[in-house]
């Protein structure tokens, strides 16, 4: 199995505790659907400082999964509970070339 990184882009924190609870329940359900494919639930990403050229995107979080190939990794991402203006990029984590 190969590893894939889901990079989450965009989004804003929920406005109130009730909405936050609803959003977290949707994410927990999605992580549950990933089952044994989930390698690392990942994290929300906070403050940042870009070193070098300006960053092209504003990544706000990540998750790591395993799948047979890119097509399978994309299929796993289909039910991700993205909010308005949010997107998800699927990238294969390539092993180092020694």
N, C-alpha and C positions, 0 to 999 in steps of 0.2 A: 504494500500500500504506500502511496505517496502522501506527503503532507501538503496542505494548502492553508494559506493565511487569508482570512476574510478581513479586509480593511474597511471600517465603517467611516463614512464621510458625512459631515453635516449633522444637523439636529440640534435641538435645544432641550435643556432639562425640563421635566414636567413642571407646570405652574403651581400645583398644590399637592398635598399629601395623597389625596384620593386618586388623582391622575397618576402620580408616581407609583402607587400600589398597583394600579391597572397595567401600567407599562411594564413593571417588573414581572407581573404574572404572565404577560405575553412572552417576555424574554425567557423566563423559566420554562414555560411550555415548549418553546422552540428548542432550547438546549436539551430538554427531555426527548424531543423528537429526533435529535441528532444521535442519541444513544451512544453506541460504541464507536461512532465516527468522531466524537468529540475528543480531542487531544488536550486542549487547553482552553477553558472558557474565556480566557483573556482578561481584558480590563478596559475600562473607560480611560481615555488619555486626557490629561489636564494641561497645565501650563507648558509652553514650548518656547524654544529659541532655535531658529534655523541657523546652521553653520554652513557657509558656502552660498551657492546660488539660491535665490528665493524658491521656496517650496511651491509646487504646482497645485497641491491639494491640502486641505486641512483635515487630516485623519483624526477621528475622535475616539476610536477604539479598535480592538482587534479580537479575533478568535482564531484558533488553529484546529483544523479537522484533518482526518485522513480519508482518502478516497482512492479508487482505482485510477482515476484520471480526471482531467479538468472538467469534462462533461459531467461526471458524477459529482464532483465538488460543487458545480453550479447548481445541479439538481437539488443538492442538500440545502442550498441557500434560498431556494424558491419561497419557502414559507417564513423567512426571516421577518420579524415584525418591524419593518422600517416605518418611520414616521414621514410626514410631509417634508420634502426637500432633502431627505436622507438617501444615500446610496451605499452600495456595498461593492467592493472590488474583490475578485477572487484571483489569488496569485499562487502559483506553485512554489513551494519552498524547495529550491534545488540544493542537492547535497554539494558540499565543497568539492572542487576538482583538485585532487592532490597529484 
